[in-house]
């Protein structure tokens, strides 16, 4: 059995006139900043720090817009407060 050239995330093995194609594991792309943030968030959740309930008005808006499609490419009209 010999390995065929491979330029993707699949493994290709040639065995005589037969070929075997298998999936390969995706490479890990870990971002240190995101990992640190998630660790801090996990610690806060475990210890109950800096956590609070959502404001009722925000919860209502989230529920009201739950089944409405959103066009992420749509133009934004008016001022935006960040």
RARAQUI-V323858 format. One record per pair of residues at least 24 apart in sequence whose ideal C-beta (glycine too) atoms are under 10 Angstrom apart, sorted by the first residue. I is the first residue (numbers start at 0). J is the second residue. D is the distance in whole Angstrom. If there is no record, write none. Layout:
# RARAQUI-V323858
i->{I:I}
j->{J:J}
d->{D:D}
This chain:
# RARAQUI-V323858
none
